[in-house]
Amino acid sequence: MTTLTTEPLTALDRCDRCGAQAYVRVVLPVGELLFCGHHARAHASAYADVATHVQDETDRLHAEHGQA
């Protein structure tokens, strides 16, 4: 049985593509991937149909870094 992790992402969680701070956790049947906001958007179409859960905390980007 797989336990769903819903703990908030921290600065220690890093994007699996580029190493930046992760703001999105994609839970798959065989594990999970962590993405920064940029790579989460870039790969959303690839994981949307296979993910069992997506934890998206990208709204924190505006709170932490201000709106662009």
mmCIF file of the N, C-alpha and C atoms, coordinates in Angstrom:
data_MODEL
# 
_entry.id   MODEL 
# 
loop_
_atom_site.group_PDB 
_atom_site.id 
_atom_site.type_symbol 
_atom_site.label_atom_id 
_atom_site.label_alt_id 
_atom_site.label_comp_id 
_atom_site.label_asym_id 
_atom_site.label_entity_id 
_atom_site.label_seq_id 
_atom_site.pdbx_PDB_ins_code 
_atom_site.Cartn_x 
_atom_site.Cartn_y 
_atom_site.Cartn_z 
_atom_site.occupancy 
_atom_site.B_iso_or_equiv 
_atom_site.pdbx_formal_charge 
_atom_site.auth_seq_id 
_atom_site.auth_comp_id 
_atom_site.auth_asym_id 
_atom_site.auth_atom_id 
_atom_site.pdbx_PDB_model_num 
ATOM 1   N N  . MET A 1 1  ? 0.840  -1.181 0.000   1.00 0.00 ? 1  MET A N  1 
ATOM 2   C CA . MET A 1 1  ? 0.000  0.000  0.000   1.00 0.00 ? 1  MET A CA 1 
ATOM 3   C C  . MET A 1 1  ? 0.887  1.247  0.000   1.00 0.00 ? 1  MET A C  1 
ATOM 4   N N  . THR A 1 2  ? 0.540  2.220  -0.813  1.00 0.00 ? 2  THR A N  1 
ATOM 5   C CA . THR A 1 2  ? 1.298  3.456  -0.905  1.00 0.00 ? 2  THR A CA 1 
ATOM 6   C C  . THR A 1 2  ? 0.679  4.505  0.014   1.00 0.00 ? 2  THR A C  1 
ATOM 7   N N  . THR A 1 3  ? 1.508  5.171  0.804   1.00 0.00 ? 3  THR A N  1 
ATOM 8   C CA . THR A 1 3  ? 1.042  6.241  1.670   1.00 0.00 ? 3  THR A CA 1 
ATOM 9   C C  . THR A 1 3  ? 1.198  7.566  0.941   1.00 0.00 ? 3  THR A C  1 
ATOM 10  N N  . LEU A 1 4  ? 0.126  8.343  0.887   1.00 0.00 ? 4  LEU A N  1 
ATOM 11  C CA . LEU A 1 4  ? 0.161  9.625  0.208   1.00 0.00 ? 4  LEU A CA 1 
ATOM 12  C C  . LEU A 1 4  ? 0.823  10.659 1.101   1.00 0.00 ? 4  LEU A C  1 
ATOM 13  N N  . THR A 1 5  ? 1.882  11.280 0.612   1.00 0.00 ? 5  THR A N  1 
ATOM 14  C CA . THR A 1 5  ? 2.582  12.327 1.337   1.00 0.00 ? 5  THR A CA 1 
ATOM 15  C C  . THR A 1 5  ? 1.965  13.666 0.976   1.00 0.00 ? 5  THR A C  1 
ATOM 16  N N  . THR A 1 6  ? 1.463  14.369 1.977   1.00 0.00 ? 6  THR A N  1 
ATOM 17  C CA . THR A 1 6  ? 0.880  15.678 1.714   1.00 0.00 ? 6  THR A CA 1 
ATOM 18  C C  . THR A 1 6  ? 1.555  16.757 2.559   1.00 0.00 ? 6  THR A C  1 
ATOM 19  N N  . GLU A 1 7  ? 2.695  16.429 3.124   1.00 0.00 ? 7  GLU A N  1 
ATOM 20  C CA . GLU A 1 7  ? 3.433  17.412 3.905   1.00 0.00 ? 7  GLU A CA 1 
ATOM 21  C C  . GLU A 1 7  ? 3.847  18.552 2.979   1.00 0.00 ? 7  GLU A C  1 
ATOM 22  N N  . PRO A 1 8  ? 3.867  19.774 3.488   1.00 0.00 ? 8  PRO A N  1 
ATOM 23  C CA . PRO A 1 8  ? 4.299  20.906 2.655   1.00 0.00 ? 8  PRO A CA 1 
ATOM 24  C C  . PRO A 1 8  ? 5.724  20.699 2.131   1.00 0.00 ? 8  PRO A C  1 
ATOM 25  N N  . LEU A 1 9  ? 5.949  21.140 0.928   1.00 0.00 ? 9  LEU A N  1 
ATOM 26  C CA . LEU A 1 9  ? 7.287  21.092 0.354   1.00 0.00 ? 9  LEU A CA 1 
ATOM 27  C C  . LEU A 1 9  ? 8.139  22.167 1.025   1.00 0.00 ? 9  LEU A C  1 
ATOM 28  N N  . THR A 1 10 ? 9.406  21.877 1.219   1.00 0.00 ? 10 THR A N  1 
ATOM 29  C CA . THR A 1 10 ? 10.308 22.819 1.876   1.00 0.00 ? 10 THR A CA 1 
ATOM 30  C C  . THR A 1 10 ? 11.444 23.192 0.924   1.00 0.00 ? 10 THR A C  1 
ATOM 31  N N  . ALA A 1 11 ? 12.304 24.066 1.379   1.00 0.00 ? 11 ALA A N  1 
ATOM 32  C CA . ALA A 1 11 ? 13.465 24.474 0.583   1.00 0.00 ? 11 ALA A CA 1 
ATOM 33  C C  . ALA A 1 11 ? 14.419 23.312 0.337   1.00 0.00 ? 11 ALA A C  1 
ATOM 34  N N  . LEU A 1 12 ? 14.311 22.259 1.106   1.00 0.00 ? 12 LEU A N  1 
ATOM 35  C CA . LEU A 1 12 ? 15.156 21.082 0.906   1.00 0.00 ? 12 LEU A CA 1 
ATOM 36  C C  . LEU A 1 12 ? 14.660 20.200 -0.234  1.00 0.00 ? 12 LEU A C  1 
ATOM 37  N N  . ASP A 1 13 ? 13.391 20.365 -0.633  1.00 0.00 ? 13 ASP A N  1 
ATOM 38  C CA . ASP A 1 13 ? 12.836 19.599 -1.747  1.00 0.00 ? 13 ASP A CA 1 
ATOM 39  C C  . ASP A 1 13 ? 13.248 20.273 -3.045  1.00 0.00 ? 13 ASP A C  1 
ATOM 40  N N  . ARG A 1 14 ? 13.891 19.515 -3.912  1.00 0.00 ? 14 ARG A N  1 
ATOM 41  C CA . ARG A 1 14 ? 14.475 20.084 -5.129  1.00 0.00 ? 14 ARG A CA 1 
ATOM 42  C C  . ARG A 1 14 ? 13.842 19.472 -6.376  1.00 0.00 ? 14 ARG A C  1 
ATOM 43  N N  . CYS A 1 15 ? 13.746 20.256 -7.428  1.00 0.00 ? 15 CYS A N  1 
ATOM 44  C CA . CYS A 1 15 ? 13.211 19.822 -8.716  1.00 0.00 ? 15 CYS A CA 1 
ATOM 45  C C  . CYS A 1 15 ? 14.071 18.698 -9.279  1.00 0.00 ? 15 CYS A C  1 
ATOM 46  N N  . ASP A 1 16 ? 13.413 17.633 -9.742  1.00 0.00 ? 16 ASP A N  1 
ATOM 47  C CA . ASP A 1 16 ? 14.139 16.502 -10.317 1.00 0.00 ? 16 ASP A CA 1 
ATOM 48  C C  . ASP A 1 16 ? 14.745 16.824 -11.683 1.00 0.00 ? 16 ASP A C  1 
ATOM 49  N N  . ARG A 1 17 ? 14.348 17.904 -12.315 1.00 0.00 ? 17 ARG A N  1 
ATOM 50  C CA . ARG A 1 17 ? 14.897 18.281 -13.619 1.00 0.00 ? 17 ARG A CA 1 
ATOM 51  C C  . ARG A 1 17 ? 16.075 19.238 -13.508 1.00 0.00 ? 17 ARG A C  1 
ATOM 52  N N  . CYS A 1 18 ? 15.964 20.254 -12.623 1.00 0.00 ? 18 CYS A N  1 
ATOM 53  C CA . CYS A 1 18 ? 16.993 21.299 -12.629 1.00 0.00 ? 18 CYS A CA 1 
ATOM 54  C C  . CYS A 1 18 ? 17.603 21.593 -11.265 1.00 0.00 ? 18 CYS A C  1 
ATOM 55  N N  . GLY A 1 19 ? 17.033 21.060 -10.198 1.00 0.00 ? 19 GLY A N  1 
ATOM 56  C CA . GLY A 1 19 ? 17.594 21.279 -8.872  1.00 0.00 ? 19 GLY A CA 1 
ATOM 57  C C  . GLY A 1 19 ? 17.096 22.527 -8.160  1.00 0.00 ? 19 GLY A C  1 
ATOM 58  N N  . ALA A 1 20 ? 16.211 23.308 -8.803  1.00 0.00 ? 20 ALA A N  1 
ATOM 59  C CA . ALA A 1 20 ? 15.628 24.476 -8.136  1.00 0.00 ? 20 ALA A CA 1 
ATOM 60  C C  . ALA A 1 20 ? 14.657 24.007 -7.053  1.00 0.00 ? 20 ALA A C  1 
ATOM 61  N N  . GLN A 1 21 ? 14.203 24.922 -6.216  1.00 0.00 ? 21 GLN A N  1 
ATOM 62  C CA . GLN A 1 21 ? 13.256 24.548 -5.174  1.00 0.00 ? 21 GLN A CA 1 
ATOM 63  C C  . GLN A 1 21 ? 11.979 23.995 -5.806  1.00 0.00 ? 21 GLN A C  1 
ATOM 64  N N  . ALA A 1 22 ? 11.524 22.872 -5.285  1.00 0.00 ? 22 ALA A N  1 
ATOM 65  C CA . ALA A 1 22 ? 10.314 22.226 -5.807  1.00 0.00 ? 22 ALA A CA 1 
ATOM 66  C C  . ALA A 1 22 ? 9.066  22.835 -5.184  1.00 0.00 ? 22 ALA A C  1 
ATOM 67  N N  . TYR A 1 23 ? 8.072  23.074 -6.007  1.00 0.00 ? 23 TYR A N  1 
ATOM 68  C CA . TYR A 1 23 ? 6.775  23.563 -5.550  1.00 0.00 ? 23 TYR A CA 1 
ATOM 69  C C  . TYR A 1 23 ? 5.642  22.633 -5.978  1.00 0.00 ? 23 TYR A C  1 
ATOM 70  N N  . VAL A 1 24 ? 5.964  21.566 -6.704  1.00 0.00 ? 24 VAL A N  1 
ATOM 71  C CA . VAL A 1 24 ? 4.949  20.618 -7.161  1.00 0.00 ? 24 VAL A CA 1 
ATOM 72  C C  . VAL A 1 24 ? 5.459  19.201 -6.924  1.00 0.00 ? 24 VAL A C  1 
ATOM 73  N N  . ARG A 1 25 ? 4.612  18.395 -6.270  1.00 0.00 ? 25 ARG A N  1 
ATOM 74  C CA . ARG A 1 25 ? 4.890  16.965 -6.069  1.00 0.00 ? 25 ARG A CA 1 
ATOM 75  C C  . ARG A 1 25 ? 3.894  16.196 -6.921  1.00 0.00 ? 25 ARG A C  1 
ATOM 76  N N  . VAL A 1 26 ? 4.399  15.338 -7.805  1.00 0.00 ? 26 VAL A N  1 
ATOM 77  C CA . VAL A 1 26 ? 3.560  14.506 -8.657  1.00 0.00 ? 26 VAL A CA 1 
ATOM 78  C C  . VAL A 1 26 ? 3.709  13.069 -8.175  1.00 0.00 ? 26 VAL A C  1 
ATOM 79  N N  . VAL A 1 27 ? 2.611  12.515 -7.671  1.00 0.00 ? 27 VAL A N  1 
ATOM 80  C CA . VAL A 1 27 ? 2.628  11.150 -7.181  1.00 0.00 ? 27 VAL A CA 1 
ATOM 81  C C  . VAL A 1 27 ? 2.185  10.242 -8.314  1.00 0.00 ? 27 VAL A C  1 
ATOM 82  N N  . LEU A 1 28 ? 3.018  9.260  -8.606  1.00 0.00 ? 28 LEU A N  1 
ATOM 83  C CA . LEU A 1 28 ? 2.756  8.288  -9.664  1.00 0.00 ? 28 LEU A CA 1 
ATOM 84  C C  . LEU A 1 28 ? 2.548  6.916  -9.034  1.00 0.00 ? 28 LEU A C  1 
ATOM 85  N N  . PRO A 1 29 ? 1.995  5.959  -9.772  1.00 0.00 ? 29 PRO A N  1 
ATOM 86  C CA . PRO A 1 29 ? 1.821  4.618  -9.204  1.00 0.00 ? 29 PRO A CA 1 
ATOM 87  C C  . PRO A 1 29 ? 3.133  3.970  -8.753  1.00 0.00 ? 29 PRO A C  1 
ATOM 88  N N  . VAL A 1 30 ? 4.252  4.410  -9.294  1.00 0.00 ? 30 VAL A N  1 
ATOM 89  C CA . VAL A 1 30 ? 5.543  3.796  -8.972  1.00 0.00 ? 30 VAL A CA 1 
ATOM 90  C C  . VAL A 1 30 ? 6.489  4.706  -8.196  1.00 0.00 ? 30 VAL A C  1 
ATOM 91  N N  . GLY A 1 31 ? 6.027  5.831  -7.718  1.00 0.00 ? 31 GLY A N  1 
ATOM 92  C CA . GLY A 1 31 ? 6.901  6.745  -6.985  1.00 0.00 ? 31 GLY A CA 1 
ATOM 93  C C  . GLY A 1 31 ? 6.401  8.172  -7.113  1.00 0.00 ? 31 GLY A C  1 
ATOM 94  N N  . GLU A 1 32 ? 7.312  9.118  -6.968  1.00 0.00 ? 32 GLU A N  1 
ATOM 95  C CA . GLU A 1 32 ? 6.922  10.519 -7.085  1.00 0.00 ? 32 GLU A CA 1 
ATOM 96  C C  . GLU A 1 32 ? 8.026  11.317 -7.755  1.00 0.00 ? 32 GLU A C  1 
ATOM 97  N N  . LEU A 1 33 ? 7.616  12.455 -8.323  1.00 0.00 ? 33 LEU A N  1 
ATOM 98  C CA . LEU A 1 33 ? 8.537  13.402 -8.934  1.00 0.00 ? 33 LEU A CA 1 
ATOM 99  C C  . LEU A 1 33 ? 8.314  14.756 -8.291  1.00 0.00 ? 33 LEU A C  1 
ATOM 100 N N  . LEU A 1 34 ? 9.371  15.529 -8.168  1.00 0.00 ? 34 LEU A N  1 
ATOM 101 C CA . LEU A 1 34 ? 9.282  16.892 -7.657  1.00 0.00 ? 34 LEU A CA 1 
ATOM 102 C C  . LEU A 1 34 ? 9.694  17.837 -8.775  1.00 0.00 ? 34 LEU A C  1 
ATOM 103 N N  . PHE A 1 35 ? 8.935  18.935 -8.918  1.00 0.00 ? 35 PHE A N  1 
ATOM 104 C CA . PHE A 1 35 ? 9.219  19.894 -9.969  1.00 0.00 ? 35 PHE A CA 1 
ATOM 105 C C  . PHE A 1 35 ? 9.175  21.322 -9.432  1.00 0.00 ? 35 PHE A C  1 
ATOM 106 N N  . CYS A 1 36 ? 10.002 22.189 -10.001 1.00 0.00 ? 36 CYS A N  1 
ATOM 107 C CA . CYS A 1 36 ? 9.856  23.626 -9.794  1.00 0.00 ? 36 CYS A CA 1 
ATOM 108 C C  . CYS A 1 36 ? 8.618  24.055 -10.583 1.00 0.00 ? 36 CYS A C  1 
ATOM 109 N N  . GLY A 1 37 ? 8.181  25.275 -10.416 1.00 0.00 ? 37 GLY A N  1 
ATOM 110 C CA . GLY A 1 37 ? 7.003  25.747 -11.133 1.00 0.00 ? 37 GLY A CA 1 
ATOM 111 C C  . GLY A 1 37 ? 7.159  25.671 -12.640 1.00 0.00 ? 37 GLY A C  1 
ATOM 112 N N  . HIS A 1 38 ? 8.333  26.057 -13.131 1.00 0.00 ? 38 HIS A N  1 
ATOM 113 C CA . HIS A 1 38 ? 8.596  26.049 -14.574 1.00 0.00 ? 38 HIS A CA 1 
ATOM 114 C C  . HIS A 1 38 ? 8.475  24.647 -15.151 1.00 0.00 ? 38 HIS A C  1 
ATOM 115 N N  . HIS A 1 39 ? 9.149  23.677 -14.554 1.00 0.00 ? 39 HIS A N  1 
ATOM 116 C CA . HIS A 1 39 ? 9.132  22.318 -15.097 1.00 0.00 ? 39 HIS A CA 1 
ATOM 117 C C  . HIS A 1 39 ? 7.795  21.620 -14.856 1.00 0.00 ? 39 HIS A C  1 
ATOM 118 N N  . ALA A 1 40 ? 7.082  21.996 -13.816 1.00 0.00 ? 40 ALA A N  1 
ATOM 119 C CA . ALA A 1 40 ? 5.736  21.442 -13.607 1.00 0.00 ? 40 ALA A CA 1 
ATOM 120 C C  . ALA A 1 40 ? 4.827  21.844 -14.763 1.00 0.00 ? 40 ALA A C  1 
ATOM 121 N N  . ARG A 1 41 ? 4.894  23.119 -15.159 1.00 0.00 ? 41 ARG A N  1 
ATOM 122 C CA . ARG A 1 41 ? 4.085  23.575 -16.291 1.00 0.00 ? 41 ARG A CA 1 
ATOM 123 C C  . ARG A 1 41 ? 4.549  22.920 -17.596 1.00 0.00 ? 41 ARG A C  1 
ATOM 124 N N  . ALA A 1 42 ? 5.848  22.819 -17.766 1.00 0.00 ? 42 ALA A N  1 
ATOM 125 C CA . ALA A 1 42 ? 6.389  22.270 -19.013 1.00 0.00 ? 42 ALA A CA 1 
ATOM 126 C C  . ALA A 1 42 ? 6.023  20.799 -19.210 1.00 0.00 ? 42 ALA A C  1 
ATOM 127 N N  . HIS A 1 43 ? 5.905  20.048 -18.124 1.00 0.00 ? 43 HIS A N  1 
ATOM 128 C CA . HIS A 1 43 ? 5.653  18.609 -18.226 1.00 0.00 ? 43 HIS A CA 1 
ATOM 129 C C  . HIS A 1 43 ? 4.246  18.206 -17.803 1.00 0.00 ? 43 HIS A C  1 
ATOM 130 N N  . ALA A 1 44 ? 3.371  19.164 -17.549 1.00 0.00 ? 44 ALA A N  1 
ATOM 131 C CA . ALA A 1 44 ? 2.020  18.859 -17.067 1.00 0.00 ? 44 ALA A CA 1 
ATOM 132 C C  . ALA A 1 44 ? 1.260  17.915 -17.990 1.00 0.00 ? 44 ALA A C  1 
ATOM 133 N N  . SER A 1 45 ? 1.372  18.095 -19.283 1.00 0.00 ? 45 SER A N  1 
ATOM 134 C CA . SER A 1 45 ? 0.633  17.221 -20.208 1.00 0.00 ? 45 SER A CA 1 
ATOM 135 C C  . SER A 1 45 ? 1.140  15.785 -20.146 1.00 0.00 ? 45 SER A C  1 
ATOM 136 N N  . ALA A 1 46 ? 2.394  15.588 -19.797 1.00 0.00 ? 46 ALA A N  1 
ATOM 137 C CA . ALA A 1 46 ? 2.962  14.243 -19.723 1.00 0.00 ? 46 ALA A CA 1 
ATOM 138 C C  . ALA A 1 46 ? 2.520  13.501 -18.465 1.00 0.00 ? 46 ALA A C  1 
ATOM 139 N N  . TYR A 1 47 ? 2.348  14.207 -17.346 1.00 0.00 ? 47 TYR A N  1 
ATOM 140 C CA . TYR A 1 47 ? 1.986  13.511 -16.117 1.00 0.00 ? 47 TYR A CA 1 
ATOM 141 C C  . TYR A 1 47 ? 0.502  13.609 -15.758 1.00 0.00 ? 47 TYR A C  1 
ATOM 142 N N  . ALA A 1 48 ? -0.230 14.463 -16.413 1.00 0.00 ? 48 ALA A N  1 
ATOM 143 C CA . ALA A 1 48 ? -1.628 14.681 -16.035 1.00 0.00 ? 48 ALA A CA 1 
ATOM 144 C C  . ALA A 1 48 ? -2.464 13.400 -16.059 1.00 0.00 ? 48 ALA A C  1 
ATOM 145 N N  . ASP A 1 49 ? -2.281 12.560 -17.032 1.00 0.00 ? 49 ASP A N  1 
ATOM 146 C CA . ASP A 1 49 ? -3.102 11.355 -17.168 1.00 0.00 ? 49 ASP A CA 1 
ATOM 147 C C  . ASP A 1 49 ? -2.612 10.179 -16.341 1.00 0.00 ? 49 ASP A C  1 
ATOM 148 N N  . VAL A 1 50 ? -1.369 10.217 -15.869 1.00 0.00 ? 50 VAL A N  1 
ATOM 149 C CA . VAL A 1 50 ? -0.835 9.069  -15.121 1.00 0.00 ? 50 VAL A CA 1 
ATOM 150 C C  . VAL A 1 50 ? -0.646 9.343  -13.630 1.00 0.00 ? 50 VAL A C  1 
ATOM 151 N N  . ALA A 1 51 ? -0.706 10.593 -13.222 1.00 0.00 ? 51 ALA A N  1 
ATOM 152 C CA . ALA A 1 51 ? -0.509 10.935 -11.814 1.00 0.00 ? 51 ALA A CA 1 
ATOM 153 C C  . ALA A 1 51 ? -1.706 10.483 -10.988 1.00 0.00 ? 51 ALA A C  1 
ATOM 154 N N  . THR A 1 52 ? -1.422 9.967  -9.793  1.00 0.00 ? 52 THR A N  1 
ATOM 155 C CA . THR A 1 52 ? -2.495 9.618  -8.872  1.00 0.00 ? 52 THR A CA 1 
ATOM 156 C C  . THR A 1 52 ? -2.834 10.799 -7.969  1.00 0.00 ? 52 THR A C  1 
ATOM 157 N N  . HIS A 1 53 ? -1.912 11.743 -7.856  1.00 0.00 ? 53 HIS A N  1 
ATOM 158 C CA . HIS A 1 53 ? -2.131 12.951 -7.053  1.00 0.00 ? 53 HIS A CA 1 
ATOM 159 C C  . HIS A 1 53 ? -1.098 13.998 -7.469  1.00 0.00 ? 53 HIS A C  1 
ATOM 160 N N  . VAL A 1 54 ? -1.532 15.255 -7.502  1.00 0.00 ? 54 VAL A N  1 
ATOM 161 C CA . VAL A 1 54 ? -0.613 16.363 -7.771  1.00 0.00 ? 54 VAL A CA 1 
ATOM 162 C C  . VAL A 1 54 ? -0.772 17.366 -6.638  1.00 0.00 ? 54 VAL A C  1 
ATOM 163 N N  . GLN A 1 55 ? 0.316  17.604 -5.925  1.00 0.00 ? 55 GLN A N  1 
ATOM 164 C CA . GLN A 1 55 ? 0.344  18.595 -4.853  1.00 0.00 ? 55 GLN A CA 1 
ATOM 165 C C  . GLN A 1 55 ? 1.002  19.841 -5.422  1.00 0.00 ? 55 GLN A C  1 
ATOM 166 N N  . ASP A 1 56 ? 0.208  20.857 -5.685  1.00 0.00 ? 56 ASP A N  1 
ATOM 167 C CA . ASP A 1 56 ? 0.699  22.069 -6.336  1.00 0.00 ? 56 ASP A CA 1 
ATOM 168 C C  . ASP A 1 56 ? 0.738  23.211 -5.329  1.00 0.00 ? 56 ASP A C  1 
ATOM 169 N N  . GLU A 1 57 ? 1.932  23.664 -5.004  1.00 0.00 ? 57 GLU A N  1 
ATOM 170 C CA . GLU A 1 57 ? 2.120  24.770 -4.066  1.00 0.00 ? 57 GLU A CA 1 
ATOM 171 C C  . GLU A 1 57 ? 2.704  25.999 -4.764  1.00 0.00 ? 57 GLU A C  1 
ATOM 172 N N  . THR A 1 58 ? 2.487  26.101 -6.072  1.00 0.00 ? 58 THR A N  1 
ATOM 173 C CA . THR A 1 58 ? 3.059  27.228 -6.812  1.00 0.00 ? 58 THR A CA 1 
ATOM 174 C C  . THR A 1 58 ? 2.467  28.565 -6.384  1.00 0.00 ? 58 THR A C  1 
ATOM 175 N N  . ASP A 1 59 ? 1.310  28.562 -5.722  1.00 0.00 ? 59 ASP A N  1 
ATOM 176 C CA . ASP A 1 59 ? 0.763  29.823 -5.232  1.00 0.00 ? 59 ASP A CA 1 
ATOM 177 C C  . ASP A 1 59 ? 1.682  30.461 -4.192  1.00 0.00 ? 59 ASP A C  1 
ATOM 178 N N  . ARG A 1 60 ? 2.529  29.661 -3.559  1.00 0.00 ? 60 ARG A N  1 
ATOM 179 C CA . ARG A 1 60 ? 3.504  30.181 -2.603  1.00 0.00 ? 60 ARG A CA 1 
ATOM 180 C C  . ARG A 1 60 ? 4.558  31.056 -3.279  1.00 0.00 ? 60 ARG A C  1 
ATOM 181 N N  . LEU A 1 61 ? 4.785  30.874 -4.562  1.00 0.00 ? 61 LEU A N  1 
ATOM 182 C CA . LEU A 1 61 ? 5.784  31.673 -5.272  1.00 0.00 ? 61 LEU A CA 1 
ATOM 183 C C  . LEU A 1 61 ? 5.451  33.164 -5.187  1.00 0.00 ? 61 LEU A C  1 
ATOM 184 N N  . HIS A 1 62 ? 4.191  33.510 -5.362  1.00 0.00 ? 62 HIS A N  1 
ATOM 185 C CA . HIS A 1 62 ? 3.779  34.917 -5.277  1.00 0.00 ? 62 HIS A CA 1 
ATOM 186 C C  . HIS A 1 62 ? 3.934  35.438 -3.860  1.00 0.00 ? 62 HIS A C  1 
ATOM 187 N N  . ALA A 1 63 ? 3.576  34.616 -2.876  1.00 0.00 ? 63 ALA A N  1 
ATOM 188 C CA . ALA A 1 63 ? 3.672  35.040 -1.476  1.00 0.00 ? 63 ALA A CA 1 
ATOM 189 C C  . ALA A 1 63 ? 5.127  35.212 -1.053  1.00 0.00 ? 63 ALA A C  1 
ATOM 190 N N  . GLU A 1 64 ? 5.999  34.320 -1.518  1.00 0.00 ? 64 GLU A N  1 
ATOM 191 C CA . GLU A 1 64 ? 7.400  34.348 -1.097  1.00 0.00 ? 64 GLU A CA 1 
ATOM 192 C C  . GLU A 1 64 ? 8.253  35.319 -1.913  1.00 0.00 ? 64 GLU A C  1 
ATOM 193 N N  . HIS A 1 65 ? 7.915  35.503 -3.184  1.00 0.00 ? 65 HIS A N  1 
ATOM 194 C CA . HIS A 1 65 ? 8.788  36.264 -4.072  1.00 0.00 ? 65 HIS A CA 1 
ATOM 195 C C  . HIS A 1 65 ? 8.098  37.461 -4.716  1.00 0.00 ? 65 HIS A C  1 
ATOM 196 N N  . GLY A 1 66 ? 6.854  37.701 -4.396  1.00 0.00 ? 66 GLY A N  1 
ATOM 197 C CA . GLY A 1 66 ? 6.133  38.835 -4.974  1.00 0.00 ? 66 GLY A CA 1 
ATOM 198 C C  . GLY A 1 66 ? 5.642  38.541 -6.368  1.00 0.00 ? 66 GLY A C  1 
ATOM 199 N N  . GLN A 1 67 ? 4.695  39.309 -6.807  1.00 0.00 ? 67 GLN A N  1 
ATOM 200 C CA . GLN A 1 67 ? 4.154  39.124 -8.143  1.00 0.00 ? 67 GLN A CA 1 
ATOM 201 C C  . GLN A 1 67 ? 5.022  39.823 -9.166  1.00 0.00 ? 67 GLN A C  1 
ATOM 202 N N  . ALA A 1 68 ? 5.174  39.191 -10.310 1.00 0.00 ? 68 ALA A N  1 
ATOM 203 C CA . ALA A 1 68 ? 6.003  39.755 -11.371 1.00 0.00 ? 68 ALA A CA 1 
ATOM 204 C C  . ALA A 1 68 ? 5.255  40.782 -12.170 1.00 0.00 ? 68 ALA A C  1 
# 
